[in-house]
Amino acid sequence: MTTTKSSTKSDARENQGLALLFADDERSLQELMKLEIPRMGHRVTVCPDGLTAAAALELQNFDCILVDLDMPGLHGIEVIAKAKELSPDVEAIVLTGKSSLDTAIAALRHGAFDYLTKPCKLVEIEALLNRVQEKRQLTQKYRALKRRLERIEGTPRLVGNSLGMERVRALITKVAPTQSTVLILGETGTGKELVARAVHDQSSRADMPFVAVNCGALPETLIESELFGHRKGSFTGADEHRVGLFEVAHCGTIFLDEIGELPKAMQAKLLRVLENGEIRRVGENKPTMVDVRVVCATHRDLQEMVAESEFREDLVYRINTFEIYLPPLRERIDDIPELAAHLLSRLRSKGGVGPALTLDALEALKSHVWPGNVRELANAIEHATILCDSGPISADHLPAQLHRRQLIGAAAVRPGPVSLRDLEMQAIYQALERHGGSKPKAADELGISLKTLYNKLNAVSELEKSA
């Protein structure tokens, strides 16, 4: 019963419409908006010029302003600037009789949500106001979810004081206040999304949405709809209008992880967004302007992909305005104790055990190659807390692959015969270490297939589990 009441209140808030300010010096439009905006479900304050609009903004909070560019007193862009100064969340729609991309871009740079060219239809105004309302609802839900996650897990942060991490922090501090596109390079599991979030959180967009997208996880047939949205009926299964992730991120940051997995056709469309801030929903002819900062990440060599015609060279130059390299865990071993303590504290906040680590456990963690980087470390810590009933975590509680290298190393130096398996595994781990944990490169050096390498690693793991 309580849930139903809460849901009803939430629905009522979402359906109450927008508080709208309309400013235009045409009297006929003023009278029309007084009648039609309430019929669309919104509340409207009508102003005949820019000065009156600025005065109204001082007296009342608005969700959206719909302003003409050329008005007596104050220009429309000045009214937008005033509105944004008083309330950064307010959305602005520009009316202009000058059908010019330059005019639209100028308005967008001053924070406009979109623009309409006069004469425009009421249905176009209603569609834009519906999009504003959708965006505001998504932004509110995002902020509520963000606050909830921060209460549960704490604010995401970069952990470690190694030289590599200090350099990463210094680069973030430099680039965050700008509007530059950022490319984060690093192996899988190093924490590239945390770097992207840090760039967002230290920017002027920190209070606006941060939208993370894994380009490799999106189905190729739906990726355009996911990123840019679609109109109802534009393709089979499009049963309703959909707002794309770029529109959800409007005025905020979109993080395109694994950008190297983006299909060539979508690379061209992303290039258009980066060049002029223009997206086009699937099934729509009219472009939509968005103000989004783009941060990309990849573990792949984009220049090598360009040479193999798998990635557009012009897109590389667009996304690589500023580059941040995130070092793998094996290059910052001294950060492991602090990282382990941080991961244990997160488990405690989730209701996990989270005991301390013994010296032999720390030694095992520091001697591992970490092909899976911080993500693998997090899994190892959680694995250990499950096995550890009480008392500190020892090396025996860690996953088998972490302490087997120490056992193999000991077997290699102890007197007496050494088994062929021990020698074989020693060669495998040495090859993995030389190639930074890369299994394909290690397999190539050893002259065995990747499948054989995985089989040998898994066989040792199963043997130790049964021991």
MIDOGU-7468 format. One record per residue (C-alpha): residue in three letters; x, y, z. Coordinates in pm, whole numbers, plus 50000, padded with zeros to 5 digits. Last residue first. Example, Ala and Ser with C-alpha at 12.3 -4.5 7.8 and 13.67 -1.06 7.14 Angstrom:
! MIDOGU-7468
   rest      xx      yy      zz
    Ser   51367   49894   50714
    Ala   51230   49550   50780
***
This chain:
! MIDOGU-7468
   rest      xx      yy      zz
    Ala   54461   46916   49672
    Ser   54136   46937   49473
    Lys   54160   47314   49430
    Glu   54530   47284   49344
    Leu   54463   47040   49064
    Glu   54176   47251   48928
    Ser   54402   47558   48907
    Val   54684   47362   48748
    Ala   54445   47229   48481
    Asn   54301   47579   48423
    Leu   54644   47723   48347
    Lys   54727   47433   48114
    Asn   54391   47457   47934
    Tyr   54425   47834   47894
    Leu   54767   47792   47733
    Thr   54637   47516   47505
    Lys   54349   47743   47390
    Leu   54595   48023   47315
    Ser   54788   47787   47089
    Ile   55147   47694   47170
    Gly   55480   47824   47043
    Leu   55592   47963   47380
    Glu   55632   48314   47238
    Asp   55288   48302   47071
    Ala   55123   48172   47387
    Ala   55278   48456   47589
    Lys   55159   48712   47333
    Pro   54801   48576   47338
    Lys   54805   48552   47722
    Ser   54909   48914   47781
    Gly   55009   48934   48149
    Gly   55268   49206   48097
    His   55448   49026   47817
    Arg   55757   48933   48017
    Glu   55539   48833   48313
    Leu   55325   48603   48100
    Ala   55638   48441   47957
    Gln   55775   48386   48309
    Tyr   55442   48241   48414
    Ile   55441   47993   48124
    Ala   55805   47890   48174
    Gln   55740   47824   48544
    Met   55430   47628   48449
    Glu   55634   47399   48224
    Leu   55908   47357   48483
    Asp   55652   47266   48751
    Arg   55472   47030   48512
    Leu   55798   46855   48425
    Ser   55851   46782   48793
    Val   56158   46909   48977
    Pro   56412   46661   49118
    Gly   56607   46739   49434
    Pro   56715   47060   49596
    Arg   56470   47352   49621
    Val   56516   47636   49374
    Ala   56254   47556   49109
    Ala   56004   47418   49359
    Ala   56008   47749   49547
    Gly   55930   47939   49227
    Ile   55644   47700   49151
    Leu   55500   47752   49501
    Gln   55532   48130   49470
    Arg   55364   48116   49129
    Arg   55080   47908   49279
    His   54999   48186   49526
    Leu   54790   48414   49308
    Gln   54654   48149   49069
    Ala   54486   47966   49357
    Pro   54255   48252   49456
    Leu   54347   48404   49796
    His   54252   48243   50126
    Asp   54580   48051   50148
    Ala   54773   48381   50124
    Ser   54626   48485   50459
    Ile   54324   48702   50537
    Pro   54305   48802   50904
    Gly   54081   48644   51166
    Ser   53746   48479   51106
    Asp   53572   48274   50838
    Cys   53808   48369   50554
    Leu   53690   48189   50240
    Ile   53435   48458   50144
    Thr   53674   48740   50234
    Ala   53940   48582   50010
    His   53714   48567   49702
    Glu   53619   48935   49757
    Ile   53987   49031   49766
    Ala   54065   48827   49454
    Asn   53770   48977   49265
    Ala   53886   49330   49350
    Leu   54241   49242   49242
    Glu   54112   49110   48908
    Arg   53928   49438   48848
    Val   54241   49628   48949
    Asn   54450   49461   48673
    Gly   54314   49155   48488
    Pro   54664   49046   48379
    Trp   54772   49094   48740
    Val   55135   48961   48733
    His   55126   48847   49099
    Ser   55418   48923   49334
    Lys   55246   49209   49516
    Leu   54932   49010   49594
    Ala   55133   48713   49723
    Glu   55341   48947   49941
    Leu   55023   49107   50076
    Ala   54887   48764   50164
    Asp   55217   48667   50331
    Leu   55209   48989   50535
    Thr   54857   48919   50661
    Leu   54555   49112   50527
    Ala   54294   49270   50756
    Pro   53927   49167   50777
    Gly   53651   49288   50533
    Val   53361   49068   50643
    Gly   53103   49191   50394
    Gly   52799   49403   50477
    Lys   52823   49631   50174
    Ser   53018   49895   50373
    Arg   53258   49620   50483
    Leu   53315   49519   50121
    Arg   53402   49880   50035
    Ser   53651   49887   50325
    Leu   53814   49571   50189
    Leu   53851   49731   49845
    His   54017   50037   49999
    Ala   54256   49823   50205
    Ala   54349   49622   49893
    Leu   54408   49942   49695
    Glu   54628   50084   49970
    Pro   54834   49762   49990
    Ile   54848   49736   49605
    Asp   54974   50089   49533
    Asp   55340   49984   49561
    Ile   55282   49743   49271
    Arg   55230   50033   49032
    Glu   55353   49899   48697
    Arg   55191   49557   48755
    Leu   54859   49737   48812
    Pro   54847   49872   48457
    Pro   54921   50242   48395
    Leu   54637   50478   48294
    Tyr   54746   50691   47998
    Ile   54559   51021   47962
    Glu   54537   51184   47619
    Phe   54398   51527   47529
    Thr   54258   51616   47186
    Asn   54246   51245   47103
    Ile   53876   51218   47021
    Arg   53889   51439   46711
    Tyr   54228   51320   46582
    Val   54118   50957   46611
    Leu   53794   51046   46431
    Asp   53989   51180   46132
    Glu   54185   50853   46115
    Arg   53869   50642   46095
    Phe   53908   50297   46251
    Glu   53932   49944   46107
    Ser   54133   50039   45798
    Glu   54431   49824   45912
    Ala   54654   50131   45946
    Val   54372   50306   46135
    Met   54347   50006   46372
    Glu   54722   50031   46439
    Gln   54674   50400   46516
    Leu   54386   50308   46750
    Asp   54598   50070   46958
    Arg   54335   49897   47173
    His   54261   49929   47546
    Thr   54011   50205   47478
    Ala   53854   50508   47640
    Cys   53651   50808   47528
    Val   53534   51128   47700
    Val   53280   51340   47512
    Arg   53143   51664   47657
    Val   52782   51712   47555
    Asp   52584   52013   47438
    Val   52327   51869   47202
    Met   52165   52006   46884
    Thr   51890   51801   46721
    Pro   51881   51734   46348
    Lys   51553   51737   46154
    Asn   51499   51434   45930
    Glu   51380   51191   46197
    Gly   51345   50811   46169
    Val   51649   50732   46382
    Arg   51721   51044   46588
    Arg   51972   51286   46437
    Ile   52257   51436   46635
    Glu   52439   51767   46596
    Gly   52708   51909   46824
    Asn   52900   52048   46525
    Glu   53226   51855   46479
    Leu   53200   51609   46769
    Val   52847   51507   46674
    Arg   52945   51467   46310
    Leu   53241   51247   46407
    Leu   53004   51026   46606
    Lys   52802   50971   46289
    Ala   53112   50870   46092
    Gln   53222   50631   46368
    Met   52874   50478   46366
    Ala   52925   50344   46013
    Lys   53272   50212   46104
    Pro   53137   50005   46395
    Leu   53244   50114   46749
    Glu   53469   49852   46913
    Gly   53766   50091   46936
    Ile   53555   50323   47151
    Glu   53588   50069   47434
    Asp   53420   50310   47678
    Leu   53229   50608   47543
    Phe   53181   50834   47845
    Ile   52915   51100   47795
    Thr   52945   51418   47999
    Gly   52687   51678   48101
    Cys   52493   51962   47936
    His   52290   51698   47746
    Ala   52384   51349   47875
    Val   52030   51213   47832
    Glu   52034   51362   47483
    Phe   52353   51171   47398
    Leu   52202   50858   47553
    Gly   51912   50861   47307
    Val   51553   50954   47396
    Arg   51308   50696   47267
    His   50970   50750   47104
    Glu   50745   50447   47131
    Asp   50680   50106   46972
    Ala   51012   50090   46785
    Gly   51000   49709   46748
    Thr   51032   49710   46370
    Phe   51181   50043   46261
    Ser   51095   50415   46264
    Gly   50754   50339   46418
    Lys   50801   50570   46716
    Arg   51094   50800   46658
    His   51446   50704   46758
    Gly   51727   50781   47002
    Phe   52085   50901   46933
    Leu   52310   50664   47128
    Glu   52078   50370   47188
    Ser   51907   50405   46848
    Glu   52241   50412   46668
    Ile   52366   50110   46868
    Leu   52060   49896   46794
    Thr   52172   49679   46500
    Glu   52533   49668   46623
    Pro   52424   49530   46959
    Leu   52578   49742   47239
    Ala   52837   49570   47463
    Gly   53149   49686   47277
    Cys   53045   50051   47292
    Asn   53023   50039   47672
    Val   52835   50359   47751
    Ala   52873   50571   48066
    Val   52644   50873   48113
    Phe   52751   51145   48358
    Pro   52453   51373   48407
    Met   52479   51736   48525
    Asp   52605   51859   48862
    Ala   52971   51806   48765
    Arg   52941   51996   48436
    Ser   53181   52275   48541
    Ser   53449   52006   48559
    Gln   53613   51825   48853
    Asp   53339   51560   48873
    His   53348   51498   48496
    Val   53726   51444   48477
    Ala   53705   51225   48790
    Arg   53424   51024   48630
    Ala   53641   50963   48321
    Val   53931   50851   48543
    Leu   53699   50614   48731
    Glu   53576   50479   48397
    Lys   53936   50396   48298
    Gly   53983   50178   48607
    Thr   54268   49944   48509
    Gly   54037   49650   48429
    Thr   54114   49624   48060
    Glu   54444   49786   47969
    Gly   54488   50159   47940
    Leu   54425   50466   47728
    Ile   54188   50748   47819
    Leu   54099   50986   47534
    Val   53965   51327   47636
    Thr   53758   51579   47436
    Ser   53826   51933   47550
    Gln   53569   52145   47737
    Thr   53823   52270   47990
    Pro   53802   52254   48372
    Ala   53885   51879   48369
    Val   54199   51898   48152
    Lys   54464   52018   48398
    Thr   54334   51849   48713
    Ile   54291   51522   48521
    Leu   54652   51545   48397
    Ala   54782   51594   48753
    Arg   54574   51301   48879
    Val   54716   51071   48608
    Arg   55070   51186   48690
    Glu   55016   51107   49057
    Met   54886   50765   48952
    Gly   55202   50682   48756
    Leu   55432   50813   49030
    Ser   55263   50583   49281
    Asn   55021   50735   49531
    Gly   54725   50500   49494
    Val   54346   50509   49485
    Leu   54134   50699   49231
    Arg   53795   50780   49374
    Pro   53431   50676   49348
    Thr   53220   50857   49613
    Gly   53103   50614   49879
    Glu   52961   50268   49815
    Ile   52613   50277   49971
    Arg   52563   50651   50026
    Glu   52736   50727   49695
    Leu   52509   50479   49519
    Arg   52197   50646   49662
    Arg   52317   50994   49567
    Lys   52389   50878   49211
    Leu   52048   50711   49185
    Ala   51872   51032   49293
    Arg   52084   51235   49053
    Tyr   52005   51002   48763
    Lys   51634   51001   48843
    Gln   51629   51382   48844
    Thr   51822   51395   48515
    Leu   51586   51142   48354
    Gln   51283   51349   48462
    Arg   51443   51669   48333
    Lys   51525   51503   47998
    Glu   51173   51374   47950
    Gln   51029   51718   48033
    Val   51261   51888   47786
    Arg   51167   51631   47523
    Asn   50797   51695   47586
    Leu   50863   52068   47549
    Leu   51030   52002   47213
    Ala   50736   51792   47089
    Glu   50488   52060   47202
    Ile   50678   52333   47018
    Glu   50687   52122   46702
    Val   50313   52045   46732
    Leu   50245   52416   46766
    Lys   50400   52470   46426
    Cys   50691   52700   46350
    Pro   50718   53018   46144
    Lys   50981   53081   46257
    Thr   51279   52848   46306
    Leu   51296   52642   46622
    Tyr   51600   52594   46846
    Asp   51736   52340   47094
    Phe   51852   52303   47457
    Ala   52022   52643   47467
    Gly   52326   52672   47695
    His   52514   52975   47560
    Arg   52708   52755   47322
    Leu   52376   52623   47194
    Ala   52258   52975   47112
    Ala   52574   53042   46909
    Ile   52537   52702   46739
    Ala   52178   52782   46641
    Thr   52270   53123   46502
    Asp   52560   52974   46304
    Leu   52327   52705   46168
    Ser   52109   52978   46025
    Ser   51738   52993   45965
    Lys   51692   53350   46078
    Gly   51339   53390   46205
    Thr   51446   53263   46542
    Leu   51284   53097   46840
    Val   51532   52955   47093
    Ile   51454   52686   47351
    Ala   51621   52717   47692
    Glu   51638   52461   47974
    Val   51678   52573   48335
    Asp   51923   52364   48538
    Pro   52183   52641   48580
    Ser   51928   52860   48764
    Leu   52010   53231   48819
    Glu   52314   53241   48589
    Lys   52145   53011   48337
    Ala   51842   53244   48318
    Lys   52062   53553   48273
    Ala   52264   53383   47997
    Ile   51939   53279   47826
    Val   51806   53637   47846
    Glu   52132   53763   47696
    Ile   52095   53508   47414
    Gly   51744   53643   47348
    His   51870   53998   47305
    Leu   51766   54240   47577
    Gly   51561   54560   47555
    Pro   51363   54495   47238
    Met   51364   54140   47105
    Asp   51562   53953   46837
    Leu   51641   53602   46968
    Asp   51289   53494   47059
    Val   51264   53302   47382
    Leu   51114   52978   47517
    Ile   51231   52935   47876
    Cys   51218   52606   48068
    Asp   51194   52482   48425
    Phe   51129   52828   48567
    Asn   51199   52976   48909
    Gln   51027   53307   48983
    Leu   51103   53668   49076
    Glu   51445   53728   48918
    Leu   51346   53536   48603
    Ala   51044   53767   48567
    Ala   51275   54072   48560
    Ala   51488   53913   48286
    Ala   51171   53840   48082
    Thr   51051   54199   48119
    Leu   51389   54320   47995
    Gly   51386   54079   47698
    Asp   51046   54178   47562
    Pro   50672   54105   47560
    Cys   50672   53845   47844
    Val   50434   53550   47885
    Thr   50441   53331   48198
    Val   50330   52975   48123
    Arg   50218   52665   48312
    His   50234   52335   48120
    Gly   49982   52065   48024
    Met   49981   52116   47647
    Arg   49651   52301   47682
    Pro   49830   52537   47923
    Ile   50081   52619   47640
    Glu   49802   52683   47387
    Leu   49604   52973   47530
    Lys   49871   53204   47671
    Met   50096   53092   47384
    Leu   49851   53224   47123
    Glu   49816   53560   47298
    Gln   50192   53611   47305
    Leu   50228   53491   46947
    Ser   49977   53753   46828
    Arg   50158   54023   47027
    Glu   50494   53960   46859
    Asp   50765   54084   47100
    Asp   50855   53734   47221
    Ala   50933   53586   47564
    Phe   50773   53264   47692
    Leu   50860   53148   48045
    Leu   50758   52792   48129
    Ala   50693   52605   48454
    Leu   50677   52252   48317
    Gly   50409   51989   48356
    Gln   50238   51835   48658
    Asn   50277   51484   48517
    Glu   50615   51395   48669
    Arg   50517   51519   49015
    Ala   50188   51332   49002
    Asp   50365   51013   48892
    Ser   50599   51036   49192
    Lys   50305   51092   49428
    Thr   50126   50790   49280
    Ser   50439   50575   49315
    Ser   50475   50670   49680
    Lys   50110   50588   49744
    Thr   50143   50252   49569
    Thr   50459   50164   49762
    Thr   50286   50237   50091
    Met   50000   50000   50000
***
